Amino acid sequence: MTPAGAGPAPKGRTVTRAEYCVIACAEAWRGGGEILASPMGTVPAIGARLAKLTFSPELLLTDGEALLIGDVPALGAASSVTEGWLPYRRHLTMAMGGRRHVMMGASQIDRFGNQNISCIGDWERPRRQLLGVRGAPANTINNPVSYWIPRHSTRVFVEKVDMISGVGYDSAAAAGPSATRFHDLRRVVSDLGVFDFATPDHAMRLVSLHPGVTLGQVRDATGFTLAVPAGDVPHTREPTDEELRVIRDVVDPGGMREREVRA
C-alpha cells in the first residue's frame, strides 16, 4: 500500500513526496555543465548532490563556507576532499559572471517570478520583517535562478509580491537590457509540483504534478491563474532504483528530506 503523500510504488518501491521533490530539484541542474550549484534548503542540497553523483558529474559543490569540495559527503557530514578556495569575493565574482545556478527560497512569489524574502506588508510599515533582499537582486540578473518552496499555499504564491527581492520577468523587462541580458529563471519546485515560465509572456506555467497531487489542489493553493498545459498534466518523473539508493543510503541516510516536506 502506498502511504498518503507518496507516489506509486513500481517494482515494489514506495517513493515519498519528499523524494519526488528531490528528483525535481536535481533536474534543475541537468545539462548545466561545469557550474557552481548553490542550493538553499535541505531538499535542494540533496538534489544537487544527487545530480553530481548521477547525471551531472561536472557540477561544482562547496562546503557552504569557503571551499570547493571534490567529494560528495552525506548531508551534514564534512568533506574530506578540497579542490579549491572560494572565499566570498571569489564567490561573488563567479555569481556575477553567470557560472552559478542558485536555487533560492521565497516567502512570496508571483506569476512572473518576482520573489520576496524581505518583508510582508507595506515596506515602510511591514507586518513582518524577513531576511532582507540579501543577494536576490544580483542573483536574478546575473546567473540562472530556480526556487524551492516546501509549503505551496496562497500565502506564498501571490498575485503580487509585497516587495521585489528577486527580479521577475516583468520587472526585468521594465528595467531594460541591463536587467534582461542575463536574466534566466529556470524553474520553481514546490511540494505539489514543478513550474516554469515557458509561456509567451513568461507567466508561471505548471510543468508536472507530484504523484498523489491533483490539478485542483494546485489551483486552490495558488493565488493567481496558472498556465496549464492542454490535456493531462504529466507527473514528476520516477526516480530510478540507483537514484533512490543514492538519496537514501549515500546523501541523506538520516532522512532529513522527510522533515522538510509534509506527507
C-alpha positions as a printed Julia matrix, in Angstrom:
263×3 Matrix{Float64}:
  0.0    0.0     0.0
  1.24   3.5    -0.85
  1.04   5.89    2.13
 -0.61   9.3     1.86
  1.6   11.79    0.07
  3.72   9.15   -1.62
  3.82   8.3    -5.29
  3.09   4.96   -6.91
  5.28   2.05   -5.92
  6.69   0.45   -9.09
  8.73  -2.74   -8.67
  7.72  -2.92   -5.05
  9.13   0.51   -4.18
  7.45   3.27   -2.21
  8.58   6.75   -3.25
  7.75   9.55   -0.84
  6.67  13.06   -1.75
  9.99  14.36   -0.43
 11.88  12.07   -2.81
  9.89  13.33   -5.8
 10.83  16.86   -4.7
 14.5   15.83   -4.55
 14.29  14.47   -8.09
 12.6   17.65   -9.33
 15.28  19.82   -7.72
 18.1   17.66   -9.08
 16.72  18.05  -12.6
 17.24  21.82  -12.35
 21.0   21.22  -12.7
 20.81  18.69  -15.54
 22.91  19.76  -18.53
 24.32  22.8   -16.76
 27.94  21.86  -17.33
 30.78  22.92  -15.04
 28.93  25.46  -12.93
 28.59  26.05   -9.22
 25.43  24.61   -7.72
 24.14  26.8    -4.87
 21.21  25.02   -3.24
 19.43  26.74   -0.34
 17.41  24.32    1.74
 17.59  20.66    2.66
 15.8   19.18   -0.36
 17.73  21.31   -2.91
 21.02  20.35   -1.2
 20.13  16.67   -1.54
 19.07  17.29   -5.14
 22.37  18.95   -6.06
 24.35  16.1    -4.52
 22.19  13.56   -6.33
 22.74  15.34   -9.65
 26.51  15.41   -9.04
 26.6   11.69   -8.3
 24.45  10.67  -11.27
 23.72  12.68  -14.41
 25.72  15.89  -13.8
 29.16  14.84  -12.51
 30.74  18.12  -13.67
 28.78  20.2   -11.13
 30.82  22.12   -8.57
 29.85  21.96   -4.91
 31.05  23.93   -1.89
 31.33  23.23    1.81
 28.97  26.16    2.38
 31.78  28.41    3.58
 34.92  28.99    1.5
 35.99  25.75   -0.17
 35.19  23.92   -3.38
 34.88  20.25   -2.48
 35.86  17.27   -4.58
 33.73  14.64   -2.91
 30.01  14.42   -2.18
 29.53  13.91    1.56
 26.24  12.96    3.14
 24.08  15.85    4.26
 25.58  17.29    7.44
 28.9   15.46    7.06
 32.24  17.17    6.48
 34.01  16.96    3.14
 37.37  15.17    3.04
 38.49  16.39   -0.4
 39.25  20.06   -1.12
 39.54  21.14   -4.75
 39.86  24.89   -4.39
 39.49  28.05   -2.35
 36.31  30.03   -2.84
 36.16  32.94   -0.4
 33.28  35.38   -0.52
 34.81  37.78   -3.04
 35.57  34.97   -5.48
 32.12  33.51   -4.98
 30.65  36.9    -5.91
 32.86  37.07   -9.0
 31.6   33.65  -10.08
 28.0   34.69   -9.45
 28.36  37.94  -11.38
 29.92  36.01  -14.25
 26.96  33.67  -14.56
 28.84  30.46  -13.69
 26.42  29.54  -10.94
 22.87  28.21  -10.73
 21.3   29.09   -7.4
 18.1   27.58   -6.03
 16.68  30.06   -3.52
 13.63  30.08   -1.31
 10.73  32.53   -1.45
  8.4   33.91    1.19
  6.29  35.17   -1.72
  6.48  34.59   -5.46
  4.15  35.89   -8.17
  3.12  34.79  -11.67
  6.15  36.42  -13.33
  8.7   35.09  -10.85
  9.19  38.17   -8.68
 10.38  36.87   -5.31
 10.06  38.42   -1.85
 12.21  37.45    1.13
 12.31  40.9     2.74
  9.03  41.82    4.42
  5.29  41.17    4.47
  3.07  44.22    4.12
  3.93  47.75    3.12
  7.69  48.32    3.05
  7.5   51.46    5.2
  5.4   49.76    7.88
  5.68  45.99    7.33
  3.63  43.49    9.3
  6.56  41.05    9.3
 10.27  41.62    8.84
 12.01  38.77    6.99
 15.59  38.18    5.81
 16.03  41.3     3.71
 16.73  41.28   -0.01
 20.26  39.88    0.54
 21.78  38.67   -2.76
 18.49  38.06   -4.58
 18.61  41.08   -6.98
 22.14  40.33   -8.21
 21.45  36.61   -8.41
 18.42  37.05  -10.63
 20.05  39.34  -13.19
 23.44  37.62  -13.38
 23.1   33.84  -13.15
 20.42  31.17  -13.57
 17.96  31.02  -10.67
 15.4   28.47   -9.56
 13.2   28.38   -6.47
 12.3   25.76   -3.87
  9.09  26.23   -1.87
  8.34  23.43    0.61
  4.85  24.71    1.53
  2.81  25.6    -1.54
  0.0   27.96   -0.48
 -1.78  31.16   -1.45
  0.34  32.96    1.16
  3.44  32.18   -0.91
  2.11  32.05   -4.49
  0.58  35.53   -4.61
 -0.85  37.81   -7.28
  1.75  40.48   -6.48
  4.66  40.31   -4.05
  4.77  42.93   -1.27
  8.38  43.77   -2.13
 10.58  42.65   -5.01
 13.76  40.97   -3.81
 14.42  38.6    -6.71
 13.65  40.1   -10.12
 10.83  38.53  -12.15
 10.32  38.64  -15.9
  8.01  41.65  -15.96
 10.28  43.66  -13.65
 13.36  42.78  -15.7
 11.62  43.84  -18.91
 10.61  47.15  -17.32
 14.21  47.8   -16.22
 15.56  47.18  -19.72
 18.56  45.41  -21.28
 20.79  45.78  -18.23
 18.39  43.51  -16.33
 17.23  41.2   -19.12
 20.61  40.38  -20.69
 21.41  37.52  -18.31
 18.04  37.13  -16.6
 17.13  33.42  -16.53
 14.53  31.94  -14.17
 14.63  28.19  -14.76
 12.01  26.53  -12.59
 10.04  26.56   -9.37
  9.73  23.35   -7.36
  7.18  23.1    -4.57
  5.82  20.23   -2.52
  2.96  20.0    -5.03
  4.66  20.2    -8.42
  7.12  21.75  -10.83
  6.64  25.05  -12.65
  8.48  27.16  -15.21
  8.0   30.39  -17.18
  7.98  28.99  -20.72
  4.94  30.96  -21.9
  4.78  33.84  -24.4
  4.52  36.43  -21.61
  6.74  34.49  -19.17
  3.87  33.83  -16.77
  4.28  30.83  -14.5
  3.29  27.52  -16.05
  2.58  24.15  -14.45
  5.05  21.56  -15.77
  4.29  18.49  -13.67
  2.34  17.34  -10.64
  3.98  15.2    -8.0
  2.2   11.83   -7.85
 -0.7   11.99   -5.41
 -1.38  15.67   -6.16
 -4.34  16.87   -8.24
 -4.59  19.89  -10.5
 -7.38  21.19   -8.28
 -5.11  21.11   -5.24
 -2.5   23.2    -7.05
 -5.03  25.72   -8.29
 -6.59  26.07   -4.83
 -3.14  26.68   -3.3
 -2.09  29.31   -5.86
 -3.14  32.94   -5.58
 -3.13  33.61   -9.33
 -4.19  31.82  -12.5
 -1.56  29.34  -13.62
 -0.86  28.47  -17.22
 -1.68  24.77  -17.57
 -0.71  22.52  -20.49
 -3.51  21.16  -22.65
 -4.55  17.6   -21.92
 -3.36  15.56  -18.98
 -0.69  17.17  -16.83
  2.31  14.83  -16.55
  3.63  13.59  -13.26
  7.09  14.39  -11.94
  9.32  11.59  -13.15
 10.03   8.49  -11.12
 13.46   8.12   -9.54
 15.48   5.18  -10.77
 16.47   2.42   -8.36
 20.01   3.81   -8.33
 18.79   7.34   -7.61
 16.72   6.08   -4.68
 19.75   4.23   -3.34
 21.88   7.37   -3.59
 19.23   9.51   -1.88
 18.54   7.08    0.94
 21.92   5.45    1.57
 24.54   7.94    0.39
 23.34  11.54    0.5
 20.58  11.57    3.14
 20.75   8.41    5.26
 19.3   10.36    8.18
 16.08  11.07    6.3
 16.26  14.85    6.7
 14.3   15.28    3.47
 11.17  13.95    5.16
 11.32  16.73    7.78
 11.12  19.46    5.14
  8.25  18.04    3.06
  4.99  17.09    4.71
  3.47  13.75    3.78
